[in-house]
Amino acid sequence: MAIQKKHGKGRLDKWYKLAKEKGYRARAAFKLIQLNKKYGFLEKSKVVLDLCAAPGSWCQIAAETMPANSLIIGVDLSPIKPIPKVITFQSDITTEKCRATIRGHLKTWKADCVLHDGAPNVGTAWVQDSFNQAELVLHSLKLATEFLIEGGTFVTKVFRSKDYNPLLWVFNQLFTKVEATKPPSSRNVSAEIFVVCRGFKAPKKIDPRLLDPRSVFEDLADPTPNNEAKVYNPEIKKRKRDGYEEGDYIQFKEIPASEFIHTIDPIAILGQYNKLTFEQPANGDVALAALDKLPETTPEIRHCCKDLKVLGRKEFKLLLKWRMKVREIFGFPSKKNTATLSEEVAVVEPMDEEMQIQEDLQKMKEKVSSKKKRERRRDNEKKTKDIIRMQMNMTAPMDIGMEQDGPRGEGAMFKLKTIDQAQVMNRIAKGKMVVVSEANERRERERDSGLGSSGETDDESDEDGDALETELDQLYDQYRERKAESDAKYRAKKARQEHDDDEWEGVSADEKDSDDDEELEGFEEESSDDEDDAEDGTKPLITDLDDTPSEVNGLSKRAAGFFKQDIFNSIPGILDSDGDEEMEVEAKETVVEAKTTTKESKKTKKAKAAPLPADAEESDDGGFEVVKNTKNVDDDWEDHEKRTKDGRPNIDIITAEAMTLAHQLASGEATSYDLVDDGFNKRAFKDRDGLPDWFLDDEGKHDRPHKPITKAAADAIKEKLRAYNARPIKKVAEARARKKFKQAQKLEKLKKKADIVAGDEGLSEKDKASSISKMIAAAGRKKRRAPTKVVKAAGSNRGINGRPRGVKGRYKMVDPRMKKEVRALKRVAKGKKR
Ligand SMILES: C[S@@+](CC[C@H](N)C(=O)[O-])C[C@H]1O[C@@H](n2cnc3c(N)ncnc32)[C@H](O)[C@@H]1O
């Protein structure tokens, strides 16, 4: 029997349990049941030969299904425990002895059906096994051709490997109908498939080559594996249900790091293996030892080598660069070497002067253009970094480009303008990371054109690295895209991210639309988008900055911006708010945004919801419209909440923070305005656009204001919780109450009876006292339960389910066996011996 992990995942599935229940020796029984259900070969057969039959579940099914007095012969390498109506013996089906034994059992009969469910023992040494599955199938087919009757059926298990097609071809030569099928009980992860060959042609002579593994399987030589495709195009990688690839049975593969240096296809190694090892083999590896000692083999490199499957593009690049360096040190041919070599070998003919000048000119031109491109790339990278920094609140938008334009940042605005021409600022204003991908795209285009980073550089040593990077970037991107196609989790994550982005854009529907447009339209068409935006009234960030007058009411631009916040609107004299509608609109949006993002501000507003409307309506011009908006949003969800009779929201205070807040409000220590103010904290206005989820999740844990709590509030909450916990469970409380009620009823009855006895004039005082005490004693006595009736499970009561006829009250069914068992148990308990 094949060695299988007894408790492996999925091993104890429903078929396994069903087989146990039904008394079949293996879950494989269901495979034959299902195959037979589809093709119905067993019912028609009188003689069946089961090759590789241990432990014998197929024989069991055959014995169950075939007509009475059928002949069933089972053979296996492993012994098979006797099965009624089945002849079994132990033998190797590939041997002559086995063939002779079968012949002996069959005598002159022919088999109607030959079954084969064999699998070479799959253990650690399966690879070394002399017979692989396909060969075993061919051996079983050989026996089938010898013992099958004309028109008979051959059922075999085949593994979907490169040998599958040749096998099918052979079957088709010998049978009229060949069908491959996978019964439902066969595990999806298993590469096995069953081929049912019907209508044996029984040719008088069979070409021996048809049954010779060498000639059958040699035709399809292993195609050269495309390892690069395996790494970057996983869609052509076989799925797990097809089993392991031929000759590739190990999941965890490691290879000496020296091999990685040696190989001409390093990407293949990175894609195929899990680990690059520095461990010395038994017979020693000088190259590996040298590699291990090289200073270039840094701890980081070693770390990367430990698990190749978790590496990203950066680490792959690192390893490839390391390989190149080491190859140079070892003197292996590299691109550089080859170039110099070919230069040396090539016979250089002297050029005439004009050609020389032209060539120099061309070279200079190329140099200049590549330099420009490099600079542009650097600029883009810089900008991308700046934008990310800005989005992470590490820098203000005004700082962008300052480093490039000198300490005073005079040219910063011009730099921003340059960005604006490319509609970058628009996107920044919308809080998208498109800019980043745009920069990437541009870089991509540069690479595609064969220039950019892969072009010539001043520094020769960069050249190889850049080319490598470009190539790797492209391959890695392809790889990720393909992975995304096959990886549902990744797709879902990506979709979620995109969805999140949309939600952010959703602050204004127009923005969303225009964004969608942007994605559809090309880069050059984007200027029209800008115009649309301007029409929509959504001003790009750069225009806002320019539009702000340098002095407002004698305040500087920044100071004016600060005092334009809503909070100062109600204070007369700070800023003339006339004509500042735009700023108000912006402020409103910001508040709504802050509300949606910050749970804290939500909570605060929830607590404060009731008194707000009055305040909000009080002043129209003081920027309280913002609060009005807020209220509307709050109302939506508050309507769903329960309210008390006086219309106030029914809020259960369950945290110490909320209790402190409530206490402060009640005692007048804090006002509702303070709560609103608290909502406008530094965290409320954080721009979280484009930040990775993991970062936001982590930040979310700590990035919220910690409200102070008072000891009294904490004690109050504790007390509240204690009271909650002290409450008994409803059912227990009900039972207790019922018991109490019954007792009270009993007492009442007793009192009445005692009164009657006491009022009886015919009784002496002594008699009265004794009868009352008797009554009390009787009431205190527990009612005796009616004894359990013992019913013998015999006669009409034998094997019945439920209450026997004519028996009321508690009963117990007994049978003679049970009596004996109970007695025996008692004896054992007493320590007696029979
Ligand atoms: C999956 S099990 C068969 C299960 C069987 N059909 C049942 O229903 O119980 C595969 C069997 O093939 C047997 N086998 C493998 N190579 C064999 C060989 N050369 N000759 C005979 N049996 C072999 C193994 O011993 C193993 O018991």
The ligand as a Tripos MOL2 file, in Angstrom:
@<TRIPOS>MOLECULE
LIG
   27    29     1     0     0
SMALL
NO_CHARGES

@<TRIPOS>ATOM
      1 C1         -3.8770    2.9510   -4.3170 C.3       1 LIG1
      2 S1         -3.3790    1.4150   -3.8330 S.3       1 LIG1
      3 C2         -4.6410    0.4030   -4.4540 C.3       1 LIG1
      4 C3         -5.8840    0.5040   -3.6660 C.3       1 LIG1
      5 C4         -6.8940   -0.5460   -4.0360 C.3       1 LIG1
      6 N1         -7.4050   -0.3320   -5.3530 N.3       1 LIG1
      7 C5         -8.0180   -0.5830   -3.0800 C.2       1 LIG1
      8 O1         -9.1140   -0.3170   -3.4740 O.co2     1 LIG1
      9 O2         -7.8060   -0.9150   -1.9110 O.co2     1 LIG1
     10 C6         -2.0450    1.0750   -4.9090 C.3       1 LIG1
     11 C7         -1.4180   -0.2440   -4.7000 C.3       1 LIG1
     12 O3         -0.5670   -0.5470   -5.7730 O.3       1 LIG1
     13 C8          0.3620   -1.4810   -5.2970 C.3       1 LIG1
     14 N2          1.4850   -1.6760   -6.2070 N.ar      1 LIG1
     15 C9          2.3970   -0.7880   -6.5930 C.ar      1 LIG1
     16 N3          3.2880   -1.3320   -7.4260 N.ar      1 LIG1
     17 C10         2.9200   -2.6260   -7.5770 C.ar      1 LIG1
     18 C11         3.4390   -3.7230   -8.3000 C.ar      1 LIG1
     19 N4          4.5140   -3.5730   -9.0460 N.pl3     1 LIG1
     20 N5          2.7970   -4.8830   -8.2170 N.ar      1 LIG1
     21 C12         1.7200   -5.0250   -7.4440 C.ar      1 LIG1
     22 N6          1.1720   -4.0430   -6.7380 N.ar      1 LIG1
     23 C13         1.7750   -2.8540   -6.7990 C.ar      1 LIG1
     24 C14         0.7650   -0.9100   -3.9580 C.3       1 LIG1
     25 O4          1.2700   -1.9190   -3.1400 O.3       1 LIG1
     26 C15        -0.5540   -0.3520   -3.4780 C.3       1 LIG1
     27 O5         -1.1380   -1.1860   -2.5430 O.3       1 LIG1
@<TRIPOS>BOND
     1     1     2 1
     2     2     3 1
     3     2    10 1
     4     3     4 1
     5     4     5 1
     6     5     6 1
     7     5     7 1
     8     7     8 2
     9     7     9 1
    10    10    11 1
    11    11    12 1
    12    11    26 1
    13    12    13 1
    14    13    14 1
    15    13    24 1
    16    14    15 ar
    17    14    23 ar
    18    15    16 ar
    19    16    17 ar
    20    17    18 ar
    21    17    23 ar
    22    18    19 1
    23    18    20 ar
    24    20    21 ar
    25    21    22 ar
    26    22    23 ar
    27    24    25 1
    28    24    26 1
    29    26    27 1
@<TRIPOS>SUBSTRUCTURE
     1 LIG1         1 GROUP 0 **** ****
